[in-house]
Amino acid sequence: MTSLVLIRQLATCLMCMFLISGCAVHSGWDHDTAYSPHSERSVHVPPGHRPPPGQCRIWFPDRPPGHQPPPGECHELRYKVPAGGVLVQG
C-alpha cells in the first residue's frame, strides 16, 4: 500500500513539474538575432530594419529587408507568426 501512495505522489510531482515548465517565459531578448517559435534556428535582422522599441515585427528570412511586413504590437503579433517567420522584438 505504501508503494502505491509513493508512486501516486511521484506521478503528481512529475505532472506538476511538467505543467509548470510550460509556463516558463524567456525573460530577455538578444537584439542581434530573432528566434522562430517553429524551429531552433536564428536569423540576423539588419539594424535599420529592427522594429522600434516596444514593438515587434514578423521577419521572413527568405525575403529581402524591404519586403518585410510592418512592425506592430507584440501582444498581437506573437500569435500570428506563420511557419517560416520569426518574431523580432524592438
Secondary structure, 3 states (H helix, E strand, C coil): CHHHHHHHHHHHHHHHHHHHHCCCCCCCCCCCEEECCCCCCEEECCHHHCCCCCEEEEECCCCCHHHCCCCEEHHHHCCCCCCCCEEEEC
